[in-house]
Amino acid sequence: SVTLDDIDRATDRIVAGLEKKNRLINEDEKRIVAYHEAGHALVAQCVEHADPVHKISIIPRGIGALGYTQQLPTEDRYLLTRAELVDRIAVLLGGRVAEEIVFGEISTGAQNDLSRVTDIARSMVIEYGMSEALGPLTYENRARNMLGFRQPADFEQAQHSDGTRQEIDREVRRIVDKAHDRVRDLLNRERKALDAVAERLLEKEVIEGEELVEILEQHAPKRGRKQRRAKAGTGRS
C-alpha cells in the first residue's frame, strides 16, 4: 500500500529531483548550504505574505541542487498583490543574506535565487504597474501588429527612450535593495534562530515544517507563527 511517506518522497523527487547520495560535499560547503536554506526558511516564516515552510533539506538533489526549502500554499491562489510579491523577493534573498551575515562572503549558490528576484522585480515595474515612481503603466518591448497581437520576438524593437529604460533599471534595483536591507535587518535580529535552524540541519539534514516552528518558538517566540495560523485556517498565504 502507498503510505504518506511514499507520497512525500515522490513529491520531493518531483520538486527537487533524485537524491544524490554519492555526491560528496565538504563540511565547509555543507555549512554554507545549511545557513543558506535556514535563511530562506526563517524569512518565509517571519514575513506576513509568504507560504509556510513544509520542509528544509541539505541533501543534494537533481543536477546541481545542494539543498532546498519547500513551501506549500494553504489554498489555491490566482492573483498576487504587491505585498505578496515583495515578500516573495524577501524569501528568495534570505539565503544569500544569511551567507553575508554569517560568513562575511557570498557564494554562487544564490544564482537561481537572484535570477528569480530580478524577474519578479522587473515584472512588477514593467508588467504589473506596481512601481510608485513609474506609475500604473506597462512597458512592453514587443510591437503589436494591426490586429493588436504581439509580434514574435524577432520583431522586437526598442520602444522606450534611454531615460525610461534607465528609470526602469533604477526602480528594479530600488525594489531589490529595499528588500535586501529588510531581510538583513530581520536575520540580524533573529540571529539566534538562524543559528539554531542551521545547526539542526547540519545534525539531521532534513527539518519538517512543524519542527521549524518549534525551533522558532524557542528562539523567536513573537514570530514564526505562520504554520499555526495556517492550521487554524486564518492565514492568507
Residue pairs with C-beta under 8 A, 6 or more apart in sequence:
12 19
12 55
12 57
12 61
12 70
15 68
15 70
16 57
16 61
16 62
16 65
16 68
16 70
17 61
17 62
17 63
17 65
18 61
18 62
19 59
19 60
19 61
20 59
20 60
20 61
20 62
21 59
21 60
23 60
25 33
25 60
25 66
29 66
30 58
30 202
31 198
31 202
32 99
32 103
32 107
32 109
33 58
33 66
33 67
33 109
34 58
34 67
34 198
34 199
34 201
34 202
35 98
35 99
35 102
35 103
35 194
35 198
36 67
36 95
36 96
36 98
36 99
36 107
36 109
36 110
37 56
37 57
37 58
37 67
37 68
37 69
37 95
37 201
38 56
38 98
38 194
38 197
38 198
38 201
39 94
39 95
39 96
39 97
39 98
39 99
39 183
39 187
39 194
40 56
40 69
40 91
40 92
40 94
40 95
40 98
41 53
41 56
41 69
41 94
41 197
41 207
41 212
42 94
42 98
42 186
42 187
42 190
42 193
42 194
42 197
42 216
42 224
43 50
43 90
43 91
43 93
43 94
43 183
43 186
43 187
44 50
44 51
44 52
44 53
44 69
44 71
44 91
44 94
44 226
45 52
45 53
45 212
45 213
45 216
45 223
45 224
45 226
45 227
46 186
46 190
46 220
46 223
46 224
47 87
47 90
47 91
47 186
48 83
48 87
48 237
49 81
49 83
49 84
49 86
49 87
49 88
49 236
49 237
50 71
50 87
50 88
50 90
50 91
50 226
50 237
51 71
51 72
51 73
51 74
51 237
52 71
52 72
52 74
52 209
52 226
52 227
52 230
52 235
52 237
53 69
53 70
53 71
53 209
53 212
53 226
53 227
54 70
54 71
54 72
54 208
54 209
55 69
55 70
55 206
55 207
55 208
55 209
56 67
56 68
56 69
56 70
56 197
56 201
56 206
56 207
56 212
57 67
57 68
57 70
57 205
57 206
57 207
58 66
58 67
58 201
58 202
58 205
58 206
59 67
59 205
59 206
60 66
60 67
61 68
66 109
67 201
71 91
73 237
74 230
74 235
74 237
77 237
80 88
82 124
82 128
82 130
84 237
85 120
85 124
85 128
85 130
86 175
86 179
88 120
89 117
89 120
89 121
89 175
89 176
89 179
90 179
90 182
90 183
90 186
92 113
92 114
92 116
92 117
92 120
93 113
93 117
93 176
93 179
93 180
93 183
94 183
94 187
95 109
95 110
95 113
96 106
96 109
96 110
96 113
96 114
97 180
97 183
97 184
97 187
98 187
98 194
99 105
99 106
99 107
99 109
99 110
100 106
100 184
101 184
101 187
101 188
101 191
101 194
102 194
102 198
117 176
117 179
118 172
118 176
121 172
121 175
121 176
122 168
122 172
124 130
124 131
124 175
125 131
125 134
125 139
125 168
125 171
125 172
125 175
126 138
126 139
126 140
126 168
127 138
127 140
128 138
129 135
129 136
129 137
129 138
131 171
131 175
133 167
133 170
133 171
133 174
134 167
134 168
134 171
139 160
139 164
139 168
140 150
140 159
141 156
141 157
141 158
141 159
142 150
142 151
142 153
142 155
142 156
143 150
143 151
143 155
143 156
143 157
143 159
144 150
144 151
145 151
158 165
160 168
187 194
190 219
190 220
190 223
192 219
192 220
193 215
193 216
193 219
193 220
193 224
196 215
196 218
196 219
197 207
197 212
197 215
197 216
200 207
200 211
200 215
201 207
207 215
209 227
210 227
212 224
212 227
213 224
213 225
213 227
213 228
216 223
216 224
217 224
226 235
229 235
